[in-house]
Each structure stands twice: as C-alpha cells, then as structure tokens.
Amino acid sequence: MAPPDRAAGLEPRDLAGELESLATRLKEAEGYLGLEDLRRRHGELEQVAARPDLWEDPGRARAVTTELGRVGDDLARLVKLRADLEDAMVLGELCDEAAAAGTPEPAMERELRQAVDDLGRRLDDLELQSLFTGDYDDRDAVVEVHAGAGGTDAQDWAEMLVRMYRRWAERRGFSIEMDEATEGQEAGLLSATFIVKGRFAYGLLSAERGVHRLVRMSPFDAQHRRQTSFASIEVVPFLEDLTDEVEIDEKDLRIDTYRSSGAGGQHVNKTDSAVRITHLPTNTVVAVQNERSQHQNKAKAMQILAAKLAERKRAERQAELESLSGERTDTSWGNQIRSYVLAPYQQVKDHRTQVETGNVEAVLDGDLDAFMEAELHRRRERGTRATA
C-alpha cells in the first residue's frame, strides 16, 4: 500500500494489513451469521409471501413478512459489506500503482482511509449481532424503572435513568413509547414503564437488568451530604402476540382505573383512563396511562402483562439450568450490577464485567454501549463454559 503523504498531514497506517484483517473478519461473519442459510431462507420466505392466500391467516402473514424483513436486512448487510470491501481493495491497488509511478494521490488515500474506517465500524456492529443468541433478542423491549432505597434522591435517580435510556435509544435510532410514569412525592419518579422499539433492543437492554447505584452529594439535603441511592431496571421482550406461550385467566386479574398523573395529552387528569392490572397468582402489576382511552390502555397493559408473565416462565426455566451450573446473578437491593459515583470522585463501574470509565456525564447521556457489549461477551463466555 502506498505510504501516506506526510505533506497532507496523514499519519502512517498499514492500510493493506487493515484491509486483509477486514476481509478475514467479514469471512468469519459470513460463516457465523450463515450467509448461505440466509440466502436459502430468504428465497423460501419470498415464495411464501407471494402466495395469494397468505393473508387468510393474518397472524401467520405478519410472522412471515416480519421474518422476511429481518432476513432480508441481514442478507443485504452482508452483501453490501462484501461489495464495499472489494471496492476498497480496488482503491488500494490504485493507490499502490500511483505510488509506484511516483505520483501518489493524497485524496485517493484519504478516501481509502475513510472506507477502511467505515468498514471497521460496520463489522463491529455485525460482530455484536453474533452475541444475540436468545429467541427474542432481536425484539422490542419493555423496560421498567423503580426507585429503591434513598428517598427523594432515589426517585430523582429513577428519573435520571429514564433519561439515560432515552438518550441511549436516540443514539441508536430506536424509538421510545412511554406507557406509565408515577411521579415521586417531591421530585423524580417512583416508577416508569416504557417500550424501546428497534431491532435488538431487548438483546441490548437485557444487559441492564438489575440494581443501579448512585453516589453523589445530595441536592435535596440542606447540608449537601453524600447520599447513596438505588433504582432497579427490569426488562422483558415485547411481543405482539403471546397467546401460544401464555394463557391469562380473567378471573386471576384485578383491574383498577384511575386518573393519569403524568404527561400524556389534553385528556390527562380529566378522565379515569389509566389502567392498572394486577395478576393475582404472581402479584405482577402493570400500569398504562399513555393511550387515549381506557380501552386502549387496558389492551396495552394486557400485552405488557403477557410479556412479563412469559419472561417469568423463561426465567424459571433458566433458574433451573443455572442451579445445575451453580451460577446465578443476584439483583436484589444492595447487590447492584453497576455503580455511578459523582462524589468524592467520578466513576461508573460495572461490577459484573469490571468495565469502568471516569466520564460519568457521557454515560448518563446515554453512552452505554461499552457496558452492554462487555456484559453480552461475559454471558457468552459463561454459556460456553457451562456447556463445555
């Protein structure tokens, strides 16, 4: 590869070596993501989707078209990466030829550098996808935030966490649907429920499940003393239809209606449209107040309840497996997964993976990917050991 034009301010890089490494990584990705299987499955789904009787069964039709879209996206990403890598290699050869002729092209090399960097970022995203091995990792996520020990500071911390995940979702191009928010007595939130919509939202956010601890100088203490506060994060996959996985008997439900207390439009505080459903056998509670009518709120609450009960069943099955391997994650109060320290020093540390940073402000502004990815890697390694 041509040496960089120092007059143009380019730092030395082994671009040929980087391209070779990218080619190796892409070939591996095509293997573990099953490029040939994707092509085969895409063809099968296209044939099914083209059948004139497809929509006679709307549920099956939605499942087919959803899978077709996801398979098509994965296939298109791999094909585009391969084409762009080949273009970059041709560009590298042109740079070599120009350098050999004694007429190096700084602009061409800048283009090559940008192409190599872009390919690297896209492969990073593709390799992250390989960590998603759960049945529902590519689905939307229902997230619940609950203030814990720490009084007003904990309620303020719960609101800070909601903002943190909202900012994280925005960074990734995901959308958030806020379904319930119960305000604290003086500030912040006692609880909040929201749905994060985007591919792999659940796979990523499942790494956040547990207790989060905040240490700071309390803005609610007249003497400005250091305060430790806790809040918990619960995450379940959001699925449109869980009738095959969960049966809910109406006799097992207590349904309460009440007046919405948070933001939600002109109808808020005028009608008893908010709905709280309690599943009595498991004491699972879901509240929704964001929709325009009581009927809509109840329908959404039932969807979320089904998602939580399905996750409860999966967790019970997982607990049985973990009891055999001897490893369980304790997410009870005082067994936090991550600490956010604002005083007397600045640090965010994940206690499962030991990943840490001193840039607390960036983390609270949604820069969470390093923590999530480290936990996903830890889970895969733990799973590999458990099955070895």
N, C-alpha and C positions, 0 to 999 in steps of 0.2 A: 504494500500500500504506500502511496506517496507520502513523504514526510510533510508535516504541516508547514504552512507559510508563516514563519515567525513574524514577518513584517506585518501580517494581517492580524497578529495577536492570538494565534491559535496555539493551544498547549499540545505538547506531543501526546499522541494516543496510538495504540496499536489497533487501528480500525479493522484490519484484516483478521486479527485474532478475535476481536469482538464479534465480527460477522460469523466467524466459524463457531464461536460459542453460542450465538443466537440460533444458528442452524441446528446445532445439537439439541438445544432446549426445545425448539419447535418440533423436531422429530420425536422427542420424548413425549411432548404434549399430544401430538397426533396419536401416539400409542396409548397413553393412559386415558385420554378422552375418547378413544375409539373412533377414529376418523372413518374407517370403513363401515363400522356398525352404524354410525350416524348417517352415512350415505344410504345404507340399506334401509334403515328405519324411516328416513325422510321419504324415500320412494314409496314405502308401504303406506305411510300416512297420507301422502298425496293421493294415492289411489282411493283410500277410504274416504277422504274429504271430498273427492269428486263424485261420489255416489249420490244419485238424486234422492235417495231415501234417508240420507244421513240425519236430517233434522226431524224425522219422525220420532226420534228419541233425543230430545234437547239436551239431556244430561250427558249422554254419550257424545253428542256432537260437540258440546263445549269442551269435553275432555280431549277429543281428537284434535280440535283446532288449537287448543292451548298447547298440547304436546307438539303439534306440528310447528307452531311458532317458536317454541323453545329449541327444538331440534334444528330448525332452520337457522336460528340465530347462532347456535354453536357451530354448525357446519360453515356458515358464512364467515364467522370469525377466523376459523382455521384456514379456509381457502384464501381469504384476503391477506392473512399474515404470510402465507406461503408466497403469494404473488408479490407482496411488498418486499419480502426478503430477497426474492430473486431480482427484483428491480434494484435493490440496494447493492447486491453483488455486481450487477452490470455497471452501476455507477462507480463502484470501487475499481473495477477493471479500467474504466475510462480515466479515473484519477491516476492509476498506475501508468497508463500509456502516456498521459500528458506529462507526468514527472519524468518518464524515461526519455521523452523527446526534449526535455529541458524547458518545457513550458507549463509549469504547474498551474492549476486552476483553483485559487483560493475559494471562489464562490462555489465551485463544484464540491470542494471538500467540506465546506460549511453545510451544503445540502446533505452530503453523506453523513456527517456527524448528527444532524437533526434526524435523519432517517434511522440511524442506529439507536439513538436515544428513544425515539418513538417506538421502535420495535421492542426495545427492552422493557418499556413501561407496559406495553400491551401483553408481552409474555408474562410479566409479573402478575397481571390480572388473571391471565389464563391459568397460571400455576396455582394461584389462590383458589380457583374453581375446583382444583383437584382435591382440596381439603373438605369439600362438601360431599359427604358420603351418606348423610341421613336421607330418609324418604321425603322429608318436607323442607330440606334446606333451601330449596330454590323458591319457596313460597313467601308470601307476605307475613308479617309478624304482628301479633298483639302484644303490646308492652304495657305493663302496669308498674307504676312507681308508688311506693308507700313510704311516708315519713315514719321514722322509728324513734329511738331514744334521742333526746336532745331538745325537746320542747319546740319553741318557735324557731330556733336555729335549724332543727331537723326539717321542719316544714319549709323553711326557706331553701334548704339543701335539696329537698324533693323538687321544688320548682326549678332550681339551678340544673338538676339532672334532666328535667324535661326539656329545658332549653338546649342543653348539651346534645341530646339525641336529635332534637330538631335540626340543629346546625349540622350534625354529622349526616343526617339524611339529605339535607340540601347539598352538601358537598358531593354526595354520591348520585345525585339526581333522582333520589327517591321522594315520594310524597308522604305527607302525614295527615291522617284523619283523626282529630281529637274527638273522642267519644264521651269522656267524662272527666271532670275536674272538680274536686271538692276543696274549697278554699280553707286555709288554716285560720285559727282563731285570731291571730294578729297579723300574720304575713305568710306568704308562701302557700303551699298546698299540703293537705293531708293525704291526698291520693290523686292519681290521674291515670286514665286509660286511653291509649291511642293505638292506631294501626299504622304501621310503616309499610308502604306499598312499593315494592320493587323486587326485581329478581335477586334471590339470595338474601333478602332482608332477614328472614328467620335464621338462616345459617350463620350470618354475621352476628346478629344481636343475641343469639343463644349464648355467645361467649360472654355476655354482660350479665347473665343471670346470677343473682346473689346479692350480698350486702356490700354497700359502698360507704366508706367512712370519710368524713370531712373534719379536718382540724384547722381552726382559724381563730383569730381574735374576734369575738362575737360583736356584731354591730347592734345587737339587741340587749347587750349588757352595759349598764351605765358606767361600770368600771372597766369596760373593754377587756375583760379577761378571756383567756384562751378557752375555747369550747370544742368538745368533740361531739359530732352529730352522726346519725346513721340514717340511711334510707335503703330500701330493698327494691330490686328490679326483678320482675317476673316476666318471662317471655314464652309465648306459645305460638305455634304456626296458625295462621288464619286461613281456613279452607272454606270455600263457599258451601260445600255440601259434605256433611259428615254423617249422613243417615246410615251409611253402611258400617260405620265404626262406632257410633254412639247412639243409644236409644234413651230418650229422655221422657219420663212419665210425668205428665202434667200434675199428677197428684203429689209428686215429690217437690213441687215448686211453691215458693211463696213469692207473690208478685206484688210489689209496692209501687205506687206512683207518688210523685212529689214534684214540687216546683223547682225548675232548674235554677242553679245559683251562679253559673259561670257564663262566660261569653258564648253566644250562640245565635244571635239574631234578635229581631224585634219581639219575637214571641216569648223570649226568656223572661221569667218572673211574672208572666201573665196567666199561664195555664199550667196545670199539673201534668205536663207532658213527659217529664223524666221518669224513667222506669228502673227499678232495682229488682233483680231476680235472685232469689236465694235457693240453691239446690240443697234441700234439707239433709239428704243422706250424707253428703260430703261437706256441708257448710260452705260451699263455694258460692261467692257473691259476685254478681256482675251488675254494674250500673251504666246506663247510657242516657245522655241528655242532649246530644248534639243534633239529632234529627228533628224534622219539622213537626212531627206528630207523635202521639203516644204509641200508635200502631207501629210506626217506623222505628221508634226507639226500642220497642219490645222485640221486633224482628231482629234488629242488630244485636241486642242483648242475648237473644237465643243463639245467634251464630257464635258469639264470643263464648257463651257458656259451653256450647258443644265443643269448641276448640279447647277450652280449659279442661273439660272432662276427658277428652281424647288424650290430651297431654298427660293428664293424671294417670290414665291407664298405661300409657307408654312409659311413664316414669316408674310405675310399679313394676313393670316388666324389666326395666333397666336396673332397678334396685336389686331384683333377684339375681341378675347376672353379676352385678358389682359385689354382691355378698359372696359370690363364689370366688371372685378375683381379689376380694379383700380391700378394695379401694372405693371410697365414697367421698363426695365433696360436701362439706358441712357449710350450709348457707344460713345458719341460724345467727341471731344477733350476737355480735362480738367475734364472729368468725368471718370477717369481711374478706372479700376477694381482692379489693383494691382500696388504697388509702390516698386521699388527696390532702396534702399538707400545705397550708398557706402561711403558717407561722408555727414555730420560730424560723423555719426555713421553707424553701419552695421545692416541692417534690410530689410527683404522682408515681406510686409504685404498685404493681400488680403482685400480689402475694402468691399466686399460683405459678407464674412464669418468671418472676423476678425482673420483668421489664420495667424500667423506670425512666423518668425524664424530669428535668428541672423546669421545663416550660409548662407550668400549670395553666397559664392563660390559654395557650393553644389547645390543650386538652379540653378545657371547659368550653372552648369554642368549637368543639366537635372533631378535633384531631385524634381519633380513637383507633385508626386502622392498625397501627403497630401493636396495640394491646390485643385487639381482636385476633389478628393473624397469629400472634405468638400463642394464644390460648388454643386456637384451632390446630396449630402444629403440635402442641402438647397433647391434645386429645388424640390425634392420630398416632403419635408415638406410644401413648398409653394403650390405645387399642391394639397396636401392633404387638406390644409386649404381652398383652392379655391373651392374644390368640396364638402366640409363639409356642 
